Amino acid sequence: MNTINTDVAIIGAGSAGLSAYRAAKAAGASAILIEGGAHGTTCARVGCMPSKLLIAAADAAYHATHAGAFGVHIDGAVRIDGREVMARVKRERDRFVGFVVAGVDAMPDADKLSGYARFIDDSVLMVGEHTKVHAKSVVIATGSSAVMPAMYRALGDRAIINDDVFAWDDLPKRVAVIGAGVIGLELGQALARLGVRVSVLGARGRVGPLSDPDIRDYAQRVFSEAFHFEPRAQVQAATREGDEVRLRYVSGAGDVIEDTFDYVLVAAGRKPNIGGLGLKDTSLQLDDDGLPVYDPLTLQAGAHPVFVAGDANGVLPLLHEAADEGRAAGTNAARYPHVAPVERRAPIAIAFTDPGIAMVGARHADLMPESFVTGEVSFEDQGRSRVMLRNRGLMHVYADRASRRFVGAEWIGPDAEHIAHLLAWALQMKLTVDDMLRMPFYHPVVEEGLRTALRDAAVKLA
Ligand SMILES: Cc1cc2nc3c(=O)[nH]c(=O)nc-3n(C[C@H](O)[C@H](O)[C@H](O)COP(=O)(O)OP(=O)(O)OC[C@H]3O[C@@H](n4cnc5c(N)ncnc54)[C@H](O)[C@@H]3O)c2cc1C
């Protein structure tokens, strides 16, 4: 049994853990980075990057088959080679993973440990069965995993999660996607565009992260035209028949539908990886889900020198938030007991669907009903969007009645990922709707649609 003493032990070498390690070292502490699984991060291996690679292939297929309206005809069939699609996804994914792994390889060997870590007591970790780590402070950065409801577990290897999609050598023919959150919609639409027969089955009427009912209804219509989409399906039975899965569900309209698929892709939420951490063997206060009760400002668990960062804390499961939280947790762990709040950026969330979904600032559902006005634009007649035949979308921007400040937006529409950044920057700079309307808008651009929504808000504020 080896024994190591360190200032900071970081459990998990994902995006949060890596930035915690760098921050702890930059603050002058000694640090040990502990990884139980494969290096490379969830984002690069099975998350952000391979999903965007699959979407890029899907978009290429879509545009190749939808150029006719411009008078551009592809005479002859457009052929999607599933093997080539997946080969590129994996090749490029491996390249991104390679950069992360190279960074880990460059770290001093003495700073890295392989094996799953668990607490033996408040300040001692057991890594695998080989090393005891005595740490003055600990950062829990263990990430999250897809939830697999019991009814799908019995399907064996026919019930899959996002990780499995990116291990495919070829595209299957029929996939049921369970869950209409961001991951379900992104992967569902991408597979549909690549010629897979897809049914996306949500349960509670969700459409990605949207909380504004008008935008959600609009998005539901758009996706229902693009693939088989049932946001309110109740799956009654999932049965394996050979290498197929038979699903029986009640649709939103009350019809009982039976259908057969090659795979059920479960994208029904994620939960923090805390089960194996032995937290019950510490004096940390745990909530009903077994997660340490922690201060969302400093990420500190109670008065203990333990910090929870990234997907592990279950709050903002996004890459840039994981990196920011990791940095703050690493710094706080190194400087404990002198801890400082995480510097939060303006909230921004994007679903890389087509049209894209984006949310900035306060969610519609969290705003006090009388406190704000809603500026609206439809992208259906928006000049540049129509030029490009991408004129599907509806945007709501919210402005505070008292201060005239822009406070949030939810929408589906063209170029949403870019407009989301303009809006997040405006929010962080605390701009009013009037300030934003004084900014330049070129012509003809999709952002002119945003200007229409802001003008609408300004009129309603008058
Ligand atoms: C399909 C998909 C698409 C996504 N797309 C986007 C996107 O477009 N944009 C975006 O911002 N976000 C996206 N995300 C979310 C983003 O990937 C995560 O928020 C981010 O990767 C979380 O980083 P993390 O460091 O918290 O966790 P991870 O990167 O998962 O790191 C946690 C690490 O801890 C290790 N670990 C766990 N338990 C232990 C233990 N006991 N001991 C030692 N090691 C342990 C794990 O092996 C893992 O390597 C996506 C996620 C998925 C699944």
The ligand as a Gaussian input file, in Angstrom:
#p B3LYP/6-31G(d) Opt

LIG

0 1
 C      -23.851000      13.787000     -25.481000
 C      -23.402000      15.020000     -24.736000
 C      -23.264000      16.222000     -25.407000
 C      -22.853000      17.358000     -24.733000
 N      -22.733000      18.521000     -25.442000
 C      -22.347000      19.643000     -24.789000
 C      -22.187000      20.863000     -25.508000
 O      -22.380000      20.921000     -26.724000
 N      -21.800000      21.969000     -24.823000
 C      -21.576000      21.935000     -23.460000
 O      -21.239000      22.973000     -22.877000
 N      -21.707000      20.785000     -22.758000
 C      -22.082000      19.647000     -23.388000
 N      -22.188000      18.482000     -22.680000
 C      -21.929000      18.507000     -21.220000
 C      -20.427000      18.460000     -20.912000
 O      -19.848000      17.402000     -21.625000
 C      -20.239000      18.274000     -19.407000
 O      -20.893000      19.326000     -18.717000
 C      -18.771000      18.278000     -19.004000
 O      -18.057000      17.353000     -19.770000
 C      -18.638000      17.939000     -17.511000
 O      -17.277000      17.895000     -17.146000
 P      -16.857000      17.283000     -15.728000
 O      -15.418000      17.575000     -15.543000
 O      -17.792000      17.721000     -14.670000
 O      -17.074000      15.707000     -15.871000
 P      -16.243000      14.612000     -16.761000
 O      -15.575000      15.202000     -17.940000
 O      -17.219000      13.510000     -16.969000
 O      -15.122000      14.149000     -15.761000
 C      -15.367000      13.366000     -14.632000
 C      -14.256000      12.329000     -14.516000
 O      -14.286000      11.766000     -13.214000
 C      -13.931000      10.387000     -13.321000
 N      -14.416000       9.736000     -12.099000
 C      -15.703000       9.527000     -11.719000
 N      -15.725000       8.961000     -10.492000
 C      -14.450000       8.810000     -10.101000
 C      -13.834000       8.306000      -8.925000
 N      -14.546000       7.859000      -7.898000
 N      -12.482000       8.288000      -8.860000
 C      -11.728000       8.751000      -9.892000
 N      -12.256000       9.244000     -11.017000
 C      -13.600000       9.293000     -11.120000
 C      -14.610000       9.948000     -14.592000
 O      -14.002000       8.775000     -15.102000
 C      -14.407000      11.164000     -15.492000
 O      -13.238000      11.056000     -16.274000
 C      -22.575000      17.307000     -23.337000
 C      -22.687000      16.099000     -22.641000
 C      -23.087000      14.963000     -23.323000
 C      -23.181000      13.663000     -22.565000

